[in-house]
Amino acid sequence: MLSTRFTLHSLVTEAHKTIQGYLPNNGISIDATMGNGHDTLFLARHSAKVYAFDIQAVALTNTRQRLQKNGFNFNPQTHPEIHLIHKGHEHMAHAIPGNEKIDAIMFNLGYLPHGENPIITQKHSTLTALKQSLQLLNRQGVLSILAYPGHAGGKAELDAIINWSQQLDDAAYAITLIHSIKETTESPRLFIISPIN
Ligand SMILES: C[S@@+](CC[C@H](N)C(=O)[O-])C[C@H]1O[C@@H](n2cnc3c(N)ncnc32)[C@H](O)[C@@H]1O
């Protein structure tokens, strides 16, 4: 089932609003692209357990600082349980305990804002991680993907995601593609994917 809609909000706000509706009190979430930690902080506020991935050490440093500034102390005795993982999201299936099902998985693709080096997400590892995400996702869960065609490599990554999403069983997944009302060819696109029960 594929649908499209337009929004006046930022697509990050749309992703957060949508995900919040899917997270139960004891929810488990994954931030597949930690970056500066804005999404990890959002997930920490609404989950009992968060796994966050990034390949850049600076992303883990920035995210840890953002969480600590906002009162998250990484004490294993207190909730939420937060795991900052210095690995690519294409390794998430190995990094998450085998019996855990995930309620919300977020991808915010592209490059680290204000980062010094242009490390971007790559379509092959992104697709590997997206396939693993669907295996890890709870039947009542949600996957969000924010893709940016405006930077070098971003259009190829967006096209690969569109192609992958079109091959999903449309009786098994509800897919919504959300556009900004002020969209240009370079504007980000948000995919929301959830299993149909
Ligand atoms: C747009 S930023 C993420 C923004 C972040 N979610 C936030 O709230 O600040 C994209 C991030 O993806 C990371 N990245 C690139 N390739 C990756 C991979 N294979 N696995 C995990 N993260 C990756 C980059 O290092 C960068 O920090």
The ligand as a Tripos MOL2 file, in Angstrom:
@<TRIPOS>MOLECULE
LIG
   27    29     1     0     0
SMALL
NO_CHARGES

@<TRIPOS>ATOM
      1 C1         22.4060   13.6860    8.6590 C.3       1 LIG1
      2 S1         23.5390   12.9710    9.8030 S.3       1 LIG1
      3 C2         22.4530   12.3560   11.0440 C.3       1 LIG1
      4 C3         21.7930   13.4110   11.8800 C.3       1 LIG1
      5 C4         21.4260   12.9070   13.2500 C.3       1 LIG1
      6 N1         20.4030   11.8940   13.2020 N.3       1 LIG1
      7 C5         21.0820   14.0210   14.2300 C.2       1 LIG1
      8 O1         19.9710   14.0070   14.7900 O.co2     1 LIG1
      9 O2         21.9240   14.8910   14.4530 O.co2     1 LIG1
     10 C6         24.0640   11.4800    9.0100 C.3       1 LIG1
     11 C7         25.0420   10.6680    9.8350 C.3       1 LIG1
     12 O3         25.1470    9.3780    9.2330 O.3       1 LIG1
     13 C8         26.4200    8.8870    9.5630 C.3       1 LIG1
     14 N2         26.7450    7.7040    8.7570 N.ar      1 LIG1
     15 C9         27.3220    7.6240    7.5370 C.ar      1 LIG1
     16 N3         27.4220    6.3370    7.1570 N.ar      1 LIG1
     17 C10        26.9230    5.5850    8.1740 C.ar      1 LIG1
     18 C11        26.7480    4.1870    8.4030 C.ar      1 LIG1
     19 N4         27.1220    3.2710    7.4890 N.pl3     1 LIG1
     20 N5         26.2100    3.7820    9.5610 N.ar      1 LIG1
     21 C12        25.8160    4.6720   10.5110 C.ar      1 LIG1
     22 N6         25.9520    6.0130   10.3570 N.ar      1 LIG1
     23 C13        26.4910    6.4600    9.2070 C.ar      1 LIG1
     24 C14        27.3360   10.0860    9.3410 C.3       1 LIG1
     25 O4         28.5530    9.8930   10.0000 O.3       1 LIG1
     26 C15        26.4570   11.2230    9.9160 C.3       1 LIG1
     27 O5         26.8030   11.4680   11.2460 O.3       1 LIG1
@<TRIPOS>BOND
     1     1     2 1
     2     2     3 1
     3     2    10 1
     4     3     4 1
     5     4     5 1
     6     5     6 1
     7     5     7 1
     8     7     8 2
     9     7     9 1
    10    10    11 1
    11    11    12 1
    12    11    26 1
    13    12    13 1
    14    13    14 1
    15    13    24 1
    16    14    15 ar
    17    14    23 ar
    18    15    16 ar
    19    16    17 ar
    20    17    18 ar
    21    17    23 ar
    22    18    19 1
    23    18    20 ar
    24    20    21 ar
    25    21    22 ar
    26    22    23 ar
    27    24    25 1
    28    24    26 1
    29    26    27 1
@<TRIPOS>SUBSTRUCTURE
     1 LIG1         1 GROUP 0 **** ****
